[in-house]
């Protein structure tokens, strides 16, 4: 039981960190709109090889589980194609 509380605390702390980073990024983007041009379809900065840690994996898994089955199937198929390259 103590391990679950520790894990829950870790997830809460990670969520706080992500919210803090999101707030920071919004402030930077608002202050420099000509330098940061994120928008729908733009993924150049967001894609790349980077580590995914346990709290990230838990959030990704939870979000993925909440997607419609058709979307999850499409994502799996796309990932399978990428993996074959």
PDB file as gemmi writes it, atoms N, CA and C in Angstrom:
CRYST1    1.000    1.000    1.000  90.00  90.00  90.00 P 1                      
ATOM      1  N   UNK A   1       0.820  -1.195   0.000  1.00  0.00           N  
ATOM      2  CA  UNK A   1       0.000   0.000   0.000  1.00  0.00           C  
ATOM      3  C   UNK A   1       0.865   1.262   0.000  1.00  0.00           C  
ATOM      4  N   UNK A   2       1.965   1.221   0.717  1.00  0.00           N  
ATOM      5  CA  UNK A   2       2.864   2.376   0.762  1.00  0.00           C  
ATOM      6  C   UNK A   2       3.435   2.673  -0.613  1.00  0.00           C  
ATOM      7  N   UNK A   3       3.687   1.618  -1.393  1.00  0.00           N  
ATOM      8  CA  UNK A   3       4.219   1.833  -2.743  1.00  0.00           C  
ATOM      9  C   UNK A   3       3.216   2.576  -3.622  1.00  0.00           C  
ATOM     10  N   UNK A   4       1.918   2.271  -3.482  1.00  0.00           N  
ATOM     11  CA  UNK A   4       0.899   2.959  -4.282  1.00  0.00           C  
ATOM     12  C   UNK A   4       0.821   4.430  -3.896  1.00  0.00           C  
ATOM     13  N   UNK A   5       0.938   4.731  -2.604  1.00  0.00           N  
ATOM     14  CA  UNK A   5       0.917   6.128  -2.170  1.00  0.00           C  
ATOM     15  C   UNK A   5       2.128   6.875  -2.713  1.00  0.00           C  
ATOM     16  N   UNK A   6       3.272   6.221  -2.679  1.00  0.00           N  
ATOM     17  CA  UNK A   6       4.488   6.828  -3.233  1.00  0.00           C  
ATOM     18  C   UNK A   6       4.314   7.070  -4.728  1.00  0.00           C  
ATOM     19  N   UNK A   7       3.761   6.093  -5.420  1.00  0.00           N  
ATOM     20  CA  UNK A   7       3.539   6.223  -6.858  1.00  0.00           C  
ATOM     21  C   UNK A   7       2.533   7.336  -7.142  1.00  0.00           C  
ATOM     22  N   UNK A   8       1.450   7.384  -6.371  1.00  0.00           N  
ATOM     23  CA  UNK A   8       0.444   8.440  -6.552  1.00  0.00           C  
ATOM     24  C   UNK A   8       1.050   9.812  -6.312  1.00  0.00           C  
ATOM     25  N   UNK A   9       1.896   9.934  -5.293  1.00  0.00           N  
ATOM     26  CA  UNK A   9       2.569  11.194  -5.002  1.00  0.00           C  
ATOM     27  C   UNK A   9       3.493  11.582  -6.158  1.00  0.00           C  
ATOM     28  N   UNK A  10       4.183  10.601  -6.711  1.00  0.00           N  
ATOM     29  CA  UNK A  10       5.065  10.847  -7.848  1.00  0.00           C  
ATOM     30  C   UNK A  10       4.270  11.382  -9.040  1.00  0.00           C  
ATOM     31  N   UNK A  11       3.141  10.778  -9.326  1.00  0.00           N  
ATOM     32  CA  UNK A  11       2.309  11.221 -10.449  1.00  0.00           C  
ATOM     33  C   UNK A  11       1.791  12.635 -10.193  1.00  0.00           C  
ATOM     34  N   UNK A  12       1.341  12.915  -8.975  1.00  0.00           N  
ATOM     35  CA  UNK A  12       0.861  14.266  -8.656  1.00  0.00           C  
ATOM     36  C   UNK A  12       1.976  15.300  -8.821  1.00  0.00           C  
ATOM     37  N   UNK A  13       3.159  14.977  -8.359  1.00  0.00           N  
ATOM     38  CA  UNK A  13       4.298  15.884  -8.490  1.00  0.00           C  
ATOM     39  C   UNK A  13       4.647  16.096  -9.954  1.00  0.00           C  
ATOM     40  N   UNK A  14       4.624  15.029 -10.717  1.00  0.00           N  
ATOM     41  CA  UNK A  14       4.895  15.127 -12.152  1.00  0.00           C  
ATOM     42  C   UNK A  14       3.837  15.994 -12.834  1.00  0.00           C  
ATOM     43  N   UNK A  15       2.568  15.809 -12.472  1.00  0.00           N  
ATOM     44  CA  UNK A  15       1.504  16.638 -13.040  1.00  0.00           C  
ATOM     45  C   UNK A  15       1.733  18.115 -12.738  1.00  0.00           C  
ATOM     46  N   UNK A  16       2.155  18.424 -11.510  1.00  0.00           N  
ATOM     47  CA  UNK A  16       2.444  19.807 -11.137  1.00  0.00           C  
ATOM     48  C   UNK A  16       3.589  20.364 -11.975  1.00  0.00           C  
ATOM     49  N   UNK A  17       4.607  19.552 -12.192  1.00  0.00           N  
ATOM     50  CA  UNK A  17       5.734  19.975 -13.018  1.00  0.00           C  
ATOM     51  C   UNK A  17       5.280  20.263 -14.442  1.00  0.00           C  
ATOM     52  N   UNK A  18       4.488  19.381 -15.008  1.00  0.00           N  
ATOM     53  CA  UNK A  18       4.001  19.579 -16.387  1.00  0.00           C  
ATOM     54  C   UNK A  18       3.162  20.844 -16.469  1.00  0.00           C  
ATOM     55  N   UNK A  19       2.275  21.070 -15.502  1.00  0.00           N  
ATOM     56  CA  UNK A  19       1.471  22.298 -15.506  1.00  0.00           C  
ATOM     57  C   UNK A  19       2.362  23.530 -15.415  1.00  0.00           C  
ATOM     58  N   UNK A  20       3.382  23.469 -14.582  1.00  0.00           N  
ATOM     59  CA  UNK A  20       4.319  24.577 -14.443  1.00  0.00           C  
ATOM     60  C   UNK A  20       5.053  24.841 -15.751  1.00  0.00           C  
ATOM     61  N   UNK A  21       5.504  23.774 -16.406  1.00  0.00           N  
ATOM     62  CA  UNK A  21       6.188  23.930 -17.694  1.00  0.00           C  
ATOM     63  C   UNK A  21       5.246  24.462 -18.766  1.00  0.00           C  
ATOM     64  N   UNK A  22       3.998  23.997 -18.777  1.00  0.00           N  
ATOM     65  CA  UNK A  22       3.016  24.508 -19.736  1.00  0.00           C  
ATOM     66  C   UNK A  22       2.778  26.002 -19.525  1.00  0.00           C  
ATOM     67  N   UNK A  23       2.652  26.399 -18.260  1.00  0.00           N  
ATOM     68  CA  UNK A  23       2.461  27.828 -17.957  1.00  0.00           C  
ATOM     69  C   UNK A  23       3.667  28.644 -18.420  1.00  0.00           C  
ATOM     70  N   UNK A  24       4.857  28.151 -18.139  1.00  0.00           N  
ATOM     71  CA  UNK A  24       6.081  28.833 -18.568  1.00  0.00           C  
ATOM     72  C   UNK A  24       6.116  28.969 -20.090  1.00  0.00           C  
ATOM     73  N   UNK A  25       5.797  27.870 -20.793  1.00  0.00           N  
ATOM     74  CA  UNK A  25       5.838  27.912 -22.251  1.00  0.00           C  
ATOM     75  C   UNK A  25       4.804  28.894 -22.802  1.00  0.00           C  
ATOM     76  N   UNK A  26       3.610  28.936 -22.216  1.00  0.00           N  
ATOM     77  CA  UNK A  26       2.593  29.890 -22.665  1.00  0.00           C  
ATOM     78  C   UNK A  26       3.092  31.331 -22.502  1.00  0.00           C  
ATOM     79  N   UNK A  27       3.764  31.608 -21.373  1.00  0.00           N  
ATOM     80  CA  UNK A  27       4.303  32.965 -21.162  1.00  0.00           C  
ATOM     81  C   UNK A  27       5.382  33.300 -22.187  1.00  0.00           C  
ATOM     82  N   UNK A  28       6.261  32.359 -22.446  1.00  0.00           N  
ATOM     83  CA  UNK A  28       7.327  32.588 -23.426  1.00  0.00           C  
ATOM     84  C   UNK A  28       6.730  32.786 -24.813  1.00  0.00           C  
ATOM     85  N   UNK A  29       5.783  31.937 -25.171  1.00  0.00           N  
ATOM     86  CA  UNK A  29       5.144  32.044 -26.492  1.00  0.00           C  
ATOM     87  C   UNK A  29       4.418  33.382 -26.639  1.00  0.00           C  
ATOM     88  N   UNK A  30       3.717  33.810 -25.589  1.00  0.00           N  
ATOM     89  CA  UNK A  30       3.002  35.090 -25.632  1.00  0.00           C  
ATOM     90  C   UNK A  30       3.973  36.256 -25.750  1.00  0.00           C  
ATOM     91  N   UNK A  31       5.124  36.148 -25.122  1.00  0.00           N  
ATOM     92  CA  UNK A  31       6.110  37.225 -25.160  1.00  0.00           C  
ATOM     93  C   UNK A  31       6.936  37.268 -26.426  1.00  0.00           C  
ATOM     94  N   UNK A  32       6.953  36.174 -27.163  1.00  0.00           N  
ATOM     95  CA  UNK A  32       7.777  36.080 -28.377  1.00  0.00           C  
ATOM     96  C   UNK A  32       7.013  35.379 -29.505  1.00  0.00           C  
ATOM     97  N   UNK A  33       5.844  35.902 -29.886  1.00  0.00           N  
ATOM     98  CA  UNK A  33       5.029  35.212 -30.886  1.00  0.00           C  
ATOM     99  C   UNK A  33       5.709  35.083 -32.249  1.00  0.00           C  
ATOM    100  N   UNK A  34       6.632  35.982 -32.542  1.00  0.00           N  
ATOM    101  CA  UNK A  34       7.322  35.903 -33.832  1.00  0.00           C  
ATOM    102  C   UNK A  34       8.412  34.834 -33.820  1.00  0.00           C  
ATOM    103  N   UNK A  35       8.820  34.389 -32.640  1.00  0.00           N  
ATOM    104  CA  UNK A  35       9.884  33.388 -32.516  1.00  0.00           C  
ATOM    105  C   UNK A  35       9.343  31.963 -32.365  1.00  0.00           C  
ATOM    106  N   UNK A  36       8.168  31.828 -31.763  1.00  0.00           N  
ATOM    107  CA  UNK A  36       7.583  30.509 -31.493  1.00  0.00           C  
ATOM    108  C   UNK A  36       6.237  30.450 -32.191  1.00  0.00           C  
ATOM    109  N   UNK A  37       6.150  29.618 -33.193  1.00  0.00           N  
ATOM    110  CA  UNK A  37       4.962  29.601 -34.027  1.00  0.00           C  
ATOM    111  C   UNK A  37       4.292  28.234 -34.022  1.00  0.00           C  
ATOM    112  N   UNK A  38       3.991  27.727 -32.846  1.00  0.00           N  
ATOM    113  CA  UNK A  38       3.304  26.442 -32.736  1.00  0.00           C  
ATOM    114  C   UNK A  38       1.874  26.588 -33.225  1.00  0.00           C  
ATOM    115  N   UNK A  39       1.356  25.519 -33.805  1.00  0.00           N  
ATOM    116  CA  UNK A  39      -0.019  25.524 -34.257  1.00  0.00           C  
ATOM    117  C   UNK A  39      -0.408  24.155 -34.775  1.00  0.00           C  
ATOM    118  N   UNK A  40      -1.666  24.009 -35.138  1.00  0.00           N  
ATOM    119  CA  UNK A  40      -2.138  22.727 -35.665  1.00  0.00           C  
ATOM    120  C   UNK A  40      -1.301  22.280 -36.863  1.00  0.00           C  
ATOM    121  N   UNK A  41      -0.872  21.043 -36.823  1.00  0.00           N  
ATOM    122  CA  UNK A  41      -0.088  20.483 -37.919  1.00  0.00           C  
ATOM    123  C   UNK A  41       1.404  20.725 -37.811  1.00  0.00           C  
ATOM    124  N   UNK A  42       1.809  21.597 -36.918  1.00  0.00           N  
ATOM    125  CA  UNK A  42       3.226  21.898 -36.739  1.00  0.00           C  
ATOM    126  C   UNK A  42       3.794  20.964 -35.686  1.00  0.00           C  
ATOM    127  N   UNK A  43       4.785  20.165 -36.056  1.00  0.00           N  
ATOM    128  CA  UNK A  43       5.373  19.234 -35.091  1.00  0.00           C  
ATOM    129  C   UNK A  43       6.893  19.215 -35.162  1.00  0.00           C  
ATOM    130  N   UNK A  44       7.476  20.117 -35.908  1.00  0.00           N  
ATOM    131  CA  UNK A  44       8.929  20.076 -36.110  1.00  0.00           C  
ATOM    132  C   UNK A  44       9.708  20.093 -34.799  1.00  0.00           C  
ATOM    133  N   UNK A  45       9.320  20.946 -33.871  1.00  0.00           N  
ATOM    134  CA  UNK A  45      10.052  21.048 -32.603  1.00  0.00           C  
ATOM    135  C   UNK A  45       9.692  19.922 -31.635  1.00  0.00           C  
ATOM    136  N   UNK A  46       8.509  19.387 -31.757  1.00  0.00           N  
ATOM    137  CA  UNK A  46       8.011  18.413 -30.785  1.00  0.00           C  
ATOM    138  C   UNK A  46       8.472  16.988 -31.075  1.00  0.00           C  
ATOM    139  N   UNK A  47       8.907  16.735 -32.270  1.00  0.00           N  
ATOM    140  CA  UNK A  47       9.315  15.377 -32.626  1.00  0.00           C  
ATOM    141  C   UNK A  47      10.818  15.237 -32.514  1.00  0.00           C  
ATOM    142  N   UNK A  48      11.225  14.103 -32.039  1.00  0.00           N  
ATOM    143  CA  UNK A  48      12.641  13.831 -31.912  1.00  0.00           C  
ATOM    144  C   UNK A  48      12.852  12.666 -30.968  1.00  0.00           C  
ATOM    145  N   UNK A  49      14.064  12.225 -30.882  1.00  0.00           N  
ATOM    146  CA  UNK A  49      14.390  11.157 -29.960  1.00  0.00           C  
ATOM    147  C   UNK A  49      14.614  11.759 -28.585  1.00  0.00           C  
ATOM    148  N   UNK A  50      13.880  11.294 -27.614  1.00  0.00           N  
ATOM    149  CA  UNK A  50      14.024  11.769 -26.248  1.00  0.00           C  
ATOM    150  C   UNK A  50      13.547  10.672 -25.310  1.00  0.00           C  
ATOM    151  N   UNK A  51      14.007  10.753 -24.090  1.00  0.00           N  
ATOM    152  CA  UNK A  51      13.639   9.754 -23.095  1.00  0.00           C  
ATOM    153  C   UNK A  51      12.203   9.949 -22.643  1.00  0.00           C  
ATOM    154  N   UNK A  52      11.533   8.849 -22.390  1.00  0.00           N  
ATOM    155  CA  UNK A  52      10.218   8.869 -21.774  1.00  0.00           C  
ATOM    156  C   UNK A  52      10.363   8.143 -20.449  1.00  0.00           C  
ATOM    157  N   UNK A  53      10.068   8.843 -19.375  1.00  0.00           N  
ATOM    158  CA  UNK A  53      10.220   8.276 -18.043  1.00  0.00           C  
ATOM    159  C   UNK A  53       8.894   7.700 -17.563  1.00  0.00           C  
ATOM    160  N   UNK A  54       8.930   6.971 -16.465  1.00  0.00           N  
ATOM    161  CA  UNK A  54       7.755   6.277 -15.956  1.00  0.00           C  
ATOM    162  C   UNK A  54       6.532   7.179 -15.818  1.00  0.00           C  
ATOM    163  N   UNK A  55       6.641   8.358 -15.202  1.00  0.00           N  
ATOM    164  CA  UNK A  55       5.432   9.195 -15.111  1.00  0.00           C  
ATOM    165  C   UNK A  55       4.878   9.565 -16.482  1.00  0.00           C  
ATOM    166  N   UNK A  56       5.765   9.813 -17.446  1.00  0.00           N  
ATOM    167  CA  UNK A  56       5.315  10.111 -18.809  1.00  0.00           C  
ATOM    168  C   UNK A  56       4.592   8.906 -19.406  1.00  0.00           C  
ATOM    169  N   UNK A  57       5.170   7.728 -19.223  1.00  0.00           N  
ATOM    170  CA  UNK A  57       4.586   6.503 -19.779  1.00  0.00           C  
ATOM    171  C   UNK A  57       3.207   6.245 -19.189  1.00  0.00           C  
ATOM    172  N   UNK A  58       3.047   6.485 -17.896  1.00  0.00           N  
ATOM    173  CA  UNK A  58       1.742   6.289 -17.249  1.00  0.00           C  
ATOM    174  C   UNK A  58       0.717   7.241 -17.844  1.00  0.00           C  
ATOM    175  N   UNK A  59       1.093   8.501 -18.018  1.00  0.00           N  
ATOM    176  CA  UNK A  59       0.164   9.482 -18.595  1.00  0.00           C  
ATOM    177  C   UNK A  59      -0.179   9.149 -20.040  1.00  0.00           C  
ATOM    178  N   UNK A  60       0.820   8.734 -20.801  1.00  0.00           N  
ATOM    179  CA  UNK A  60       0.581   8.362 -22.198  1.00  0.00           C  
ATOM    180  C   UNK A  60      -0.353   7.156 -22.268  1.00  0.00           C  
ATOM    181  N   UNK A  61      -0.095   6.150 -21.439  1.00  0.00           N  
ATOM    182  CA  UNK A  61      -0.939   4.947 -21.432  1.00  0.00           C  
ATOM    183  C   UNK A  61      -2.378   5.283 -21.053  1.00  0.00           C  
ATOM    184  N   UNK A  62      -2.547   6.143 -20.057  1.00  0.00           N  
ATOM    185  CA  UNK A  62      -3.893   6.527 -19.639  1.00  0.00           C  
ATOM    186  C   UNK A  62      -4.609   7.302 -20.751  1.00  0.00           C  
ATOM    187  N   UNK A  63      -3.901   8.214 -21.375  1.00  0.00           N  
ATOM    188  CA  UNK A  63      -4.499   8.966 -22.477  1.00  0.00           C  
ATOM    189  C   UNK A  63      -4.845   8.075 -23.653  1.00  0.00           C  
ATOM    190  N   UNK A  64      -3.943   7.154 -23.969  1.00  0.00           N  
ATOM    191  CA  UNK A  64      -4.172   6.228 -25.079  1.00  0.00           C  
ATOM    192  C   UNK A  64      -5.385   5.345 -24.801  1.00  0.00           C  
ATOM    193  N   UNK A  65      -5.499   4.874 -23.565  1.00  0.00           N  
ATOM    194  CA  UNK A  65      -6.625   4.011 -23.193  1.00  0.00           C  
ATOM    195  C   UNK A  65      -7.959   4.745 -23.324  1.00  0.00           C  
ATOM    196  N   UNK A  66      -7.931   6.064 -23.192  1.00  0.00           N  
ATOM    197  CA  UNK A  66      -9.156   6.848 -23.288  1.00  0.00           C  
ATOM    198  C   UNK A  66      -9.576   7.201 -24.707  1.00  0.00           C  
ATOM    199  N   UNK A  67      -8.737   6.859 -25.670  1.00  0.00           N  
ATOM    200  CA  UNK A  67      -9.076   7.140 -27.071  1.00  0.00           C  
ATOM    201  C   UNK A  67     -10.088   6.124 -27.592  1.00  0.00           C  
ATOM    202  N   UNK A  68     -10.867   6.501 -28.599  1.00  0.00           N  
ATOM    203  CA  UNK A  68     -11.771   5.527 -29.223  1.00  0.00           C  
ATOM    204  C   UNK A  68     -10.967   4.370 -29.834  1.00  0.00           C  
ATOM    205  N   UNK A  69     -11.564   3.203 -29.875  1.00  0.00           N  
ATOM    206  CA  UNK A  69     -10.873   2.007 -30.387  1.00  0.00           C  
ATOM    207  C   UNK A  69     -10.361   2.232 -31.809  1.00  0.00           C  
ATOM    208  N   UNK A  70     -11.139   2.889 -32.631  1.00  0.00           N  
ATOM    209  CA  UNK A  70     -10.722   3.148 -34.017  1.00  0.00           C  
ATOM    210  C   UNK A  70      -9.431   3.979 -34.052  1.00  0.00           C  
ATOM    211  N   UNK A  71      -9.322   4.954 -33.193  1.00  0.00           N  
ATOM    212  CA  UNK A  71      -8.123   5.787 -33.120  1.00  0.00           C  
ATOM    213  C   UNK A  71      -6.938   4.967 -32.620  1.00  0.00           C  
ATOM    214  N   UNK A  72      -7.155   4.155 -31.571  1.00  0.00           N  
ATOM    215  CA  UNK A  72      -6.064   3.322 -31.048  1.00  0.00           C  
ATOM    216  C   UNK A  72      -5.556   2.362 -32.121  1.00  0.00           C  
ATOM    217  N   UNK A  73      -6.464   1.793 -32.889  1.00  0.00           N  
ATOM    218  CA  UNK A  73      -6.059   0.886 -33.967  1.00  0.00           C  
ATOM    219  C   UNK A  73      -5.233   1.619 -35.013  1.00  0.00           C  
ATOM    220  N   UNK A  74      -5.664   2.810 -35.395  1.00  0.00           N  
ATOM    221  CA  UNK A  74      -4.923   3.606 -36.386  1.00  0.00           C  
ATOM    222  C   UNK A  74      -3.533   3.956 -35.864  1.00  0.00           C  
ATOM    223  N   UNK A  75      -3.425   4.310 -34.592  1.00  0.00           N  
ATOM    224  CA  UNK A  75      -2.123   4.648 -34.006  1.00  0.00           C  
ATOM    225  C   UNK A  75      -1.219   3.418 -34.007  1.00  0.00           C  
ATOM    226  N   UNK A  76      -1.768   2.262 -33.625  1.00  0.00           N  
ATOM    227  CA  UNK A  76      -0.960   1.031 -33.618  1.00  0.00           C  
ATOM    228  C   UNK A  76      -0.458   0.701 -35.022  1.00  0.00           C  
ATOM    229  N   UNK A  77      -1.323   0.854 -36.012  1.00  0.00           N  
ATOM    230  CA  UNK A  77      -0.919   0.566 -37.397  1.00  0.00           C  
ATOM    231  C   UNK A  77       0.166   1.531 -37.847  1.00  0.00           C  
ATOM    232  N   UNK A  78       0.017   2.795 -37.530  1.00  0.00           N  
ATOM    233  CA  UNK A  78       1.017   3.796 -37.902  1.00  0.00           C  
ATOM    234  C   UNK A  78       2.349   3.502 -37.204  1.00  0.00           C  
ATOM    235  N   UNK A  79       2.288   3.177 -35.934  1.00  0.00           N  
ATOM    236  CA  UNK A  79       3.505   2.867 -35.196  1.00  0.00           C  
ATOM    237  C   UNK A  79       4.193   1.628 -35.757  1.00  0.00           C  
ATOM    238  N   UNK A  80       3.407   0.661 -36.173  1.00  0.00           N  
ATOM    239  CA  UNK A  80       3.978  -0.567 -36.749  1.00  0.00           C  
ATOM    240  C   UNK A  80       4.714  -0.257 -38.047  1.00  0.00           C  
ATOM    241  N   UNK A  81       4.156   0.623 -38.862  1.00  0.00           N  
ATOM    242  CA  UNK A  81       4.810   1.018 -40.100  1.00  0.00           C  
ATOM    243  C   UNK A  81       6.115   1.755 -39.832  1.00  0.00           C  
ATOM    244  N   UNK A  82       6.086   2.648 -38.850  1.00  0.00           N  
ATOM    245  CA  UNK A  82       7.291   3.400 -38.495  1.00  0.00           C  
ATOM    246  C   UNK A  82       8.365   2.454 -37.972  1.00  0.00           C  
ATOM    247  N   UNK A  83       7.945   1.495 -37.172  1.00  0.00           N  
ATOM    248  CA  UNK A  83       8.899   0.560 -36.574  1.00  0.00           C  
ATOM    249  C   UNK A  83       9.578  -0.298 -37.626  1.00  0.00           C  
ATOM    250  N   UNK A  84       8.911  -0.560 -38.729  1.00  0.00           N  
ATOM    251  CA  UNK A  84       9.472  -1.398 -39.799  1.00  0.00           C  
ATOM    252  C   UNK A  84      10.524  -0.669 -40.618  1.00  0.00           C  
ATOM    253  N   UNK A  85      10.571   0.644 -40.511  1.00  0.00           N  
ATOM    254  CA  UNK A  85      11.546   1.428 -41.306  1.00  0.00           C  
ATOM    255  C   UNK A  85      12.940   1.275 -40.786  1.00  0.00           C  
TER     256      UNK A  85                                                      
END                                                                             
